[in-house]
Amino acid sequence: MSNMKPLTTEQIAAYRQSIPAAKEGEPMDKHTSFRVGGAARLYVVANTPDEIMNAVHAAVNVSIPWYVYGGGSNLLVNDDGYEGVIIQAANREIKIDGETVMAEAGAITGLVARQTVAAGLGGFEWAVGVPGTIGGAIYGDAGCYGGEMRDVVVSVDAYRIRDRQRVTLTNEQCKFGYRSSMFKYEPHLIFGCTLKLKPSADVEASKKRMDEIMQMRKEKQPLESSSAGCVFKNVEFDEEKDLEILKRSIEVPQGMIDKKQISVGWLIEQAGLMGQCVGEVEVSKKHGNFFINKGKARAQDILALISIIKMKVRDDLGIELQEEVQYVGF
Ligand SMILES: Cc1cc2nc3c(=O)[nH]c(=O)nc-3n(C[C@H](O)[C@H](O)[C@H](O)COP(=O)(O)OP(=O)(O)OC[C@H]3O[C@@H](n4cnc5c(N)ncnc54)[C@H](O)[C@@H]3O)c2cc1C
């Protein structure tokens, strides 16, 4: 059930007067990698930073809730949809100048990886298989295979909602952390970023690395099914004593202890929860941290499965899981 108040016809008419291109009743299952979610009451595709900003201001002016997203690969949208305006950041330009890369928020992350490698740059190969856009990757400090956004971002162009200021934030100001950034705590519209890469010593080796990564992803992740990638964040810990309960029932691989991070896929496998289903949602049998939509999954079922997994892992293994997936319309 959504707690969102239905928009009035007056609000909708006023919004559409400011943003005539706004669509009504856009199904969000079309726009999310989970293939789940009801309709956005209003929906705008914004092709420039100004269009993103105008779409947001128009909503604020008539007290309509708004939500900006990019590729929809990390979202769980309520079955009842979103009573407000969902704005897709679709400014997709990528410019490469020497070792500097300017990527707009809507640029597809995998395409940025391929284009930078083709331009003779190294350092972003890891991102080739990360679905979605640069805006989403900045928001959640996306990373894998030894790379993370925070390693390559020099600055982020954004719009701070609080004081309606356009800002250029340094890497430090973005406060990146594991699957986290300042943007999760202080609302901003992300317009794009500047990345600094290195000349590639061997372009063919970079291409080979990308192929290897794609191959490993296919082997380890259920890419043939609809999902939102990892549902939970891997578990970071400070001291080994935080794992006391876990270590009572299973042996924790030394690699995870050294890294001070427990893989949730592994935890879920140890807890015997792979293959667990609610309705048409299943914990992947290939990767325990992926939930797959077997066809007609509902957000409600995904929520129920999240709660079952969290409870079981907490009660049996003493570990509190936290969602990586972002909730929309709840
Ligand atoms: C098969 C699969 C594999 C995955 N593998 C990985 C992986 O290896 N590593 C990893 O880190 N992630 C992975 N993910 C998760 C996801 O792809 C990343 O988090 C990705 O960076 C999200 O980008 P997006 O554009 O789809 O974001 P969205 O899902 O559209 O949005 C995610 C969040 O970012 C915010 N946001 C997006 N754009 C903007 C903007 N312009 N301004 C303000 N806020 C914005 C949204 O409000 C939302 O809160 C995977 C997902 C799938 C489906």
PDBQT file of the ligand as one rigid body, heavy atoms in Angstrom, charges set to zero:
ROOT
HETATM    1  C1  LIG A 401      22.239  -7.154 -13.297  1.00  0.00    +0.000 C 
HETATM    2  C2  LIG A 401      22.710  -6.032 -12.426  1.00  0.00    +0.000 A 
HETATM    3  C3  LIG A 401      24.038  -5.991 -12.027  1.00  0.00    +0.000 A 
HETATM    4  C4  LIG A 401      24.491  -4.945 -11.195  1.00  0.00    +0.000 A 
HETATM    5  N1  LIG A 401      25.810  -4.917 -10.843  1.00  0.00    +0.000 NA
HETATM    6  C5  LIG A 401      26.277  -3.902 -10.081  1.00  0.00    +0.000 A 
HETATM    7  C6  LIG A 401      27.661  -3.840  -9.720  1.00  0.00    +0.000 A 
HETATM    8  O1  LIG A 401      28.469  -4.665 -10.108  1.00  0.00    +0.000 OA
HETATM    9  N2  LIG A 401      28.061  -2.804  -8.925  1.00  0.00    +0.000 N 
HETATM   10  C7  LIG A 401      27.203  -1.850  -8.485  1.00  0.00    +0.000 A 
HETATM   11  O2  LIG A 401      27.623  -0.941  -7.770  1.00  0.00    +0.000 OA
HETATM   12  N3  LIG A 401      25.893  -1.894  -8.820  1.00  0.00    +0.000 NA
HETATM   13  C8  LIG A 401      25.409  -2.884  -9.606  1.00  0.00    +0.000 A 
HETATM   14  N4  LIG A 401      24.074  -2.923  -9.942  1.00  0.00    +0.000 N 
HETATM   15  C9  LIG A 401      23.150  -1.917  -9.399  1.00  0.00    +0.000 C 
HETATM   16  C10 LIG A 401      22.964  -0.705 -10.344  1.00  0.00    +0.000 C 
HETATM   17  O3  LIG A 401      23.223  -1.065 -11.663  1.00  0.00    +0.000 OA
HETATM   18  C11 LIG A 401      23.884   0.446  -9.970  1.00  0.00    +0.000 C 
HETATM   19  O4  LIG A 401      23.573   0.886  -8.676  1.00  0.00    +0.000 OA
HETATM   20  C12 LIG A 401      23.760   1.596 -10.960  1.00  0.00    +0.000 C 
HETATM   21  O5  LIG A 401      24.849   2.463 -10.820  1.00  0.00    +0.000 OA
HETATM   22  C13 LIG A 401      22.446   2.355 -10.821  1.00  0.00    +0.000 C 
HETATM   23  O6  LIG A 401      22.346   3.273 -11.904  1.00  0.00    +0.000 OA
HETATM   24  P1  LIG A 401      20.903   3.715 -12.467  1.00  0.00    +0.000 P 
HETATM   25  O7  LIG A 401      21.129   4.816 -13.430  1.00  0.00    +0.000 OA
HETATM   26  O8  LIG A 401      20.171   2.540 -12.988  1.00  0.00    +0.000 OA
HETATM   27  O9  LIG A 401      20.254   4.248 -11.137  1.00  0.00    +0.000 OA
HETATM   28  P2  LIG A 401      18.691   4.263 -10.784  1.00  0.00    +0.000 P 
HETATM   29  O10 LIG A 401      18.266   2.876 -10.428  1.00  0.00    +0.000 OA
HETATM   30  O11 LIG A 401      17.960   4.958 -11.845  1.00  0.00    +0.000 OA
HETATM   31  O12 LIG A 401      18.713   5.151  -9.479  1.00  0.00    +0.000 OA
HETATM   32  C14 LIG A 401      19.419   4.738  -8.329  1.00  0.00    +0.000 C 
HETATM   33  C15 LIG A 401      19.447   5.896  -7.324  1.00  0.00    +0.000 C 
HETATM   34  O13 LIG A 401      20.205   6.971  -7.884  1.00  0.00    +0.000 OA
HETATM   35  C16 LIG A 401      19.443   8.163  -7.885  1.00  0.00    +0.000 C 
HETATM   36  N5  LIG A 401      19.761   8.899  -9.116  1.00  0.00    +0.000 N 
HETATM   37  C17 LIG A 401      19.954   8.379 -10.346  1.00  0.00    +0.000 A 
HETATM   38  N6  LIG A 401      20.247   9.364 -11.237  1.00  0.00    +0.000 NA
HETATM   39  C18 LIG A 401      20.209  10.531 -10.560  1.00  0.00    +0.000 A 
HETATM   40  C19 LIG A 401      20.415  11.898 -10.919  1.00  0.00    +0.000 A 
HETATM   41  N7  LIG A 401      20.735  12.272 -12.151  1.00  0.00    +0.000 N 
HETATM   42  N8  LIG A 401      20.287  12.841  -9.950  1.00  0.00    +0.000 NA
HETATM   43  C20 LIG A 401      19.984  12.490  -8.672  1.00  0.00    +0.000 A 
HETATM   44  N9  LIG A 401      19.794  11.204  -8.269  1.00  0.00    +0.000 NA
HETATM   45  C21 LIG A 401      19.910  10.231  -9.203  1.00  0.00    +0.000 A 
HETATM   46  C22 LIG A 401      17.981   7.719  -7.884  1.00  0.00    +0.000 C 
HETATM   47  O14 LIG A 401      17.151   8.696  -7.298  1.00  0.00    +0.000 OA
HETATM   48  C23 LIG A 401      18.056   6.447  -7.034  1.00  0.00    +0.000 C 
HETATM   49  O15 LIG A 401      17.990   6.761  -5.669  1.00  0.00    +0.000 OA
HETATM   50  C24 LIG A 401      23.592  -3.940 -10.774  1.00  0.00    +0.000 A 
HETATM   51  C25 LIG A 401      22.261  -3.979 -11.206  1.00  0.00    +0.000 A 
HETATM   52  C26 LIG A 401      21.820  -4.999 -12.024  1.00  0.00    +0.000 A 
HETATM   53  C27 LIG A 401      20.397  -5.014 -12.501  1.00  0.00    +0.000 C 
ENDROOT
TORSDOF 0
